[in-house]
Amino acid sequence: MPSMDPSYPAYPIFAFLSFLLVLIPLPWHLQAWNSGTCLFMIWTAIGCLNQFINSIVWHGNIVDRAPIWCDISTRLMVGISVAIPAASLCINRRLYKIATCQTATISRGQKRRAVMADLGIGLGIPALQMVLQFIVQGHRYDIWEDVGCFPTTVNTPLAYPLSFIWPNVICLISSANLNENILVLTLRAFMHRRAQFNQFLTSNTSLTVNRYFRLMCLATAEILFTLPISTYGLYLNISMKPIYPWKSWSDTHFGWYIIDTFPAVLWRRSGMAVATLELSRWSLVLCALIFFGFFGFADEARKNYRLIYWSIARRFGVVPPSNPKSNQLKGFVLPNKSTSGAQIPIFMKPTSESSPKRDSFHSITSRGSDYTETLYSSPAASDSKDFKVKIPLTPDSSRSSRFTI
């Protein structure tokens, strides 16, 4: 039977492109020690690659052909559901600390401690979520045609504090740290400390005002997208699924090795199933595209694109055009006569101030608002004439006997 997937091959293409695009800015963010941003890129890339593989392997079939892969894939899905909000929380923490900076510079030790704290949030919370979700995992996994492996969680009251609500909690912490909104504090502190903030940015080459605001927009966009989606998922679990009482570990994990399979012809008839599955996989593509939109066209990105392009082009014999500034004269091209009477240009370097030569730069005659300087006079050639340049007299150069082109 032909597949009923209307997003094929659009989704595999978008998922793979998103996997590549979101990793493009990774090298220069690693150099800048932007740990929260790097975690956001890496987790999003892993999620896109995971969904890309699943959409290819299980396109048009529900065969359990890769059990080990499904165990790994579903663990990653559980972790990524909180990893991206956790990375956004790391970004918000960094923005707030920058806006409320007390000193113009930070030491290497402070940077290292900030990175370790971000790693604890961006890696520790997803790892903890993977462990806690196992408590309410009814069986190993399900296989949905055209989607692939998918984690299972028994809809029991214990599943909400252990698994379901954590994306919402992290988003709320990111937007409102206990009683105060981190994002509002960032904006308010930035306005109060603008001068000190600019001094901080001047002393830190890894961060600019544009990059600061792009990070702020990224973190805000992540909250605006993740919070409604995860809240909608909670609504579906509470209102449209039966809630089973928690009895025991053995009761929850009864039939652990049973693998449920769902053909597309069946699950696409359910609006709730379509909304849950499609939102879960397309949201990763959306995160990747939003990130690339903010950072894939920035100044540092275009600079690195040019470097990569010309490094590849040189291998094919294509030479980059020379910088026009490098072709500007640093001296003067002077006329001379060869023995055959042809004009031969000679490049004359300006003499140093410590040892000026009278036969090279020897006179300035002021005439009204202009002056004429004799640049070169060759005593050896009686028929040669002085080479002169007429330059407007400006307040800065009216008493100067030297100038630079």
C-alpha positions in Angstrom: 0.0 0.0 0.0 1.4 3.4 -0.9 2.3 5.7 2.0 -0.3 8.3 3.1 2.4 10.7 4.4 1.7 14.2 2.8 5.0 15.6 4.2 7.2 13.1 2.3 9.8 13.9 1.0 9.5 17.5 2.3 10.1 16.5 6.0 13.2 14.4 5.4 14.7 17.2 3.3 13.9 19.9 5.8 15.1 17.8 8.7 18.5 17.1 7.1 19.0 20.7 5.9 18.1 21.9 9.4 20.7 19.5 10.9 23.3 21.1 8.7 22.3 24.7 9.0 22.0 24.9 12.7 25.6 23.6 13.1 27.2 26.2 10.7 27.7 28.9 13.4 29.0 26.3 15.9 32.8 26.9 15.5 32.8 30.6 16.2 30.4 30.3 19.1 32.7 27.6 20.6 35.6 30.1 20.3 33.5 32.7 22.1 32.6 30.4 25.0 28.9 30.7 24.3 28.0 27.5 26.1 24.3 28.0 26.1 24.1 28.8 22.4 26.4 25.8 21.6 24.1 23.5 23.6 21.1 24.8 21.8 22.8 24.1 18.4 24.0 20.6 19.3 20.7 19.4 20.9 18.7 20.8 18.0 21.0 19.2 15.4 20.8 15.8 17.2 17.0 16.0 17.2 16.8 16.9 13.5 19.2 14.1 12.6 17.3 11.6 14.7 13.9 12.5 13.1 15.5 12.5 9.7 16.7 8.9 10.1 13.4 7.8 11.5 11.4 9.4 8.7 13.6 7.5 6.1 13.7 4.1 7.8 10.0 3.9 8.6 8.6 5.6 5.6 5.7 3.4 4.5 6.3 0.6 6.9 6.0 -0.4 10.6 8.6 -3.2 10.7 10.6 -3.4 13.9 13.9 -3.5 12.1 16.2 -1.7 14.5 15.3 -2.3 18.1 18.6 -1.0 19.5 18.3 2.2 17.5 14.8 2.7 18.7 15.9 2.4 22.3 18.5 5.1 21.7 16.3 7.3 19.6 13.4 7.4 22.1 15.8 8.2 24.9 17.1 11.1 22.9 13.6 12.3 22.2 12.8 12.3 25.9 16.0 14.3 26.7 15.6 16.8 23.8 12.1 17.7 25.0 13.7 19.5 27.9 17.2 20.1 26.5 16.3 22.9 24.2 14.3 24.8 26.9 17.3 24.2 29.2 19.7 25.6 26.7 17.4 28.7 26.3 17.5 29.1 30.1 21.3 29.1 29.9 21.2 31.8 27.3 18.8 33.9 29.4 21.1 33.5 32.5 24.1 34.7 30.5 22.2 37.7 29.1 21.1 38.7 32.5 24.6 38.5 34.0 26.0 40.5 31.2 23.4 43.2 31.6 24.0 43.4 35.4 27.7 43.2 35.1 29.6 44.9 38.0 33.0 45.0 36.3 34.1 45.7 32.8 36.0 42.5 32.4 35.6 38.9 33.7 38.4 36.5 34.4 39.1 33.2 32.8 38.1 31.4 36.0 34.7 33.1 36.0 34.2 32.1 32.4 35.0 28.5 33.3 32.6 28.5 36.2 29.8 29.9 34.0 30.4 27.2 31.4 30.3 24.5 34.0 27.0 25.9 35.3 25.6 25.9 31.8 26.7 22.3 31.2 25.1 21.3 34.5 21.8 22.8 33.3 22.0 21.9 29.6 23.2 18.4 30.1 22.2 17.5 33.6 18.5 18.3 33.3 18.1 16.2 30.1 20.0 13.3 31.6 17.8 13.5 34.7 14.7 13.6 32.5 15.8 10.5 30.7 16.1 8.6 34.0 12.8 9.9 35.6 10.7 9.2 32.5 11.8 5.5 32.7 9.7 5.2 35.9 6.5 5.9 34.0 7.5 4.2 30.7 4.9 1.5 30.0 7.0 -0.4 27.4 10.1 0.1 25.3 8.7 2.1 22.4 6.0 2.4 19.7 6.5 2.5 15.9 4.4 4.9 13.9 4.4 4.6 10.2 6.1 7.5 8.4 7.3 8.9 11.8 9.3 6.0 13.3 10.1 5.2 16.9 8.3 7.1 19.6 8.7 7.0 23.4 5.8 5.7 25.5 4.7 7.2 28.8 1.7 5.9 30.8 -0.8 8.7 31.4 -0.7 8.3 35.2 -0.7 11.1 37.8 2.9 10.4 38.6 3.9 11.0 34.9 3.1 14.7 35.2 5.7 15.7 37.8 8.2 13.2 36.5 7.9 13.9 32.8 5.1 15.9 31.2 5.4 19.3 33.0 9.2 19.8 32.8 9.3 21.7 29.4 6.7 24.1 30.9 8.5 24.5 34.2 11.8 25.2 32.5 10.2 27.7 30.1 8.5 29.4 33.1 11.8 29.6 35.0 13.5 31.0 31.9 10.8 33.7 31.6 10.1 34.2 35.3 12.9 33.2 37.7 10.7 32.5 40.8 8.9 35.9 41.3 10.9 38.0 38.8 11.0 37.8 35.1 14.6 37.2 33.9 13.9 38.7 30.5 12.3 41.8 32.0 15.2 42.1 34.4 17.6 41.9 31.5 15.9 44.7 29.7 15.6 46.9 32.8 19.1 46.3 33.9 20.4 47.0 30.4 18.7 50.4 30.3 20.0 51.3 33.7 23.6 50.1 33.0 24.0 51.1 29.4 27.3 52.9 29.7 28.9 50.1 31.7 27.4 47.5 29.4 29.0 49.2 26.4 32.3 49.2 28.2 31.9 45.5 28.9 31.3 44.8 25.3 34.3 46.9 24.2 36.5 44.8 26.4 35.1 41.5 25.2 35.7 40.8 21.5 33.5 37.7 21.6 30.3 39.7 22.2 28.8 42.6 20.3 25.6 44.6 20.8 24.1 42.9 17.7 25.0 39.5 18.9 23.6 40.3 22.4 20.2 41.3 20.9 20.2 38.3 18.6 20.6 36.0 21.6 17.9 37.8 23.4 15.5 37.4 20.4 16.4 33.7 20.1 15.7 33.1 23.8 12.4 35.0 23.5 11.3 33.1 20.4 12.1 29.8 22.0 9.9 30.6 25.0 7.1 31.9 22.8 7.1 28.7 20.7 7.9 26.0 23.3 5.5 27.1 26.0 2.3 27.0 23.9 3.3 23.7 22.3 4.1 22.0 25.6 1.0 23.5 27.2 -1.1 22.1 24.3 0.4 18.7 24.9 -0.6 18.9 28.6 -4.1 19.8 27.6 -4.4 16.8 25.3 -3.1 14.4 27.9 -5.4 15.7 30.6 -8.6 16.2 28.7 -8.5 13.7 25.8 -6.8 10.7 27.3 -7.8 8.4 30.2 -5.7 8.8 33.3 -4.7 5.6 34.9 -4.0 5.4 38.7 -0.4 4.6 39.7 -0.3 1.2 41.4 3.2 -0.1 41.3 6.4 -0.4 39.3 5.5 -3.9 38.1 2.1 -2.9 37.1 3.3 0.0 35.0 6.0 -2.0 33.3 3.9 -5.1 32.7 4.4 -6.2 29.1 7.6 -4.3 28.7 8.7 -6.0 25.5 5.5 -5.5 23.6 6.1 -3.1 20.7 2.9 -1.4 19.5 2.7 -0.4 15.8 0.4 2.1 14.2 -0.2 2.2 10.5 -0.6 5.7 8.9 -4.0 4.8 7.6 -5.2 4.5 11.2 -3.4 7.2 13.1 -3.9 9.9 10.5 -7.6 9.6 11.1 -7.1 11.0 14.6 -6.7 14.7 14.9 -5.0 14.4 18.3 -2.5 11.9 17.0 -1.6 14.0 14.0 -1.2 17.1 16.1 1.0 15.4 18.7 3.3 13.6 16.2 3.6 16.4 13.7 4.2 19.1 16.3 6.8 17.0 18.0 9.0 16.6 14.9 8.3 19.8 13.0 9.1 21.9 16.1 12.7 20.8 15.9 13.0 21.9 12.3 11.4 25.3 13.3 14.0 25.7 16.1 16.8 25.1 13.7 15.5 27.5 11.1 14.9 30.2 13.6 18.4 29.9 15.0 19.9 30.0 11.5 17.8 33.0 10.7 19.3 34.9 13.7 22.9 33.8 13.3 23.4 32.4 9.9 23.5 35.8 8.2 25.3 37.8 10.8 28.6 39.6 10.1 30.8 36.9 11.6 28.9 34.3 9.6 29.4 36.1 6.3 33.0 36.5 7.0 33.5 32.8 7.6 31.5 32.0 4.5 33.9 34.1 2.4 36.9 32.3 4.1 35.5 28.9 3.3 34.5 29.8 -0.2 38.0 31.2 -1.1 39.7 28.3 0.6 37.8 25.9 -1.7 38.1 28.2 -4.7 41.9 28.3 -4.4 42.0 24.5 -4.9 40.6 25.1 -8.3 42.9 27.9 -9.3 40.5 30.8 -8.5 42.3 33.6 -6.9 40.3 36.1 -4.7 40.4 39.7 -5.9 43.0 41.9 -4.3 41.9 44.4 -1.6 41.6 47.9 -3.2 43.2 49.4 -0.1 46.3 47.4 -0.6 46.8 49.0 -4.0 46.9 52.5 -2.7 50.2 54.3 -3.2 52.5 54.4 -0.2 55.0 56.5 -2.0 55.2 58.4 -5.3 55.7 57.2 -8.9 58.3 59.6 -10.3 59.4 60.1 -13.9 63.0 59.4 -15.0 64.8 58.9 -18.3 66.6 55.9 -19.3 69.5 55.8 -21.7 67.1 55.1 -24.5 64.9 58.1 -23.7 61.9 56.0 -22.5 60.1 57.0 -19.3 60.7 54.5 -16.5 58.6 54.9 -13.3 60.5 54.8 -10.1 58.9 54.1 -6.7 60.3 56.5 -4.1 59.9 55.6 -0.4 59.4 58.6 1.9 62.6 59.2 3.9 62.5 59.0 7.7 62.3 62.0 9.9 65.6 61.3 11.5 67.6 61.5 8.2 65.9 63.7 5.6 67.7 64.3 2.3 67.7 67.7 0.7 68.0 66.3 -2.8 64.8 64.2 -2.4 62.4 66.5 -0.5 63.9 70.0 -0.4 61.5 72.9 -0.7 58.0 74.2 0.2 56.8 77.5 -1.2 53.6 79.0 0.3 51.4 80.9 -2.1 48.2 82.1 -0.7 45.9 79.2 0.1 48.0 76.6 -1.9 51.5 75.4 -1.8 53.7 73.6 -4.2 56.2 71.0 -2.9 59.2 69.9 -4.9 59.2 66.2 -4.5 62.3 65.2 -6.4 65.1 67.0 -8.1 67.9 65.0 -9.7 71.2 66.9 -9.7 72.7 64.3 -12.0 70.4 65.1 -15.0 70.8 68.7 -16.1 67.8 68.4 -18.4 65.4 67.0 -15.8 62.7 69.1 -14.3 61.3 69.1 -10.8 58.3 66.9 -10.2 55.7 68.9 -8.3 52.4 68.3 -6.7 49.9 71.1 -5.9 48.0 70.4 -2.8 45.3 72.6 -1.2 46.3 74.2 2.0 44.2 73.0 5.0 44.4 74.2 8.6 46.0 70.9 9.6 48.6 71.0 6.9 49.4 74.7 6.5 52.6 74.5 8.5 53.5 70.9 7.8 56.4 70.1 5.5 55.3 66.4 5.2 52.2 64.7 4.1 51.0 61.1 3.4 48.9 59.7 0.6 
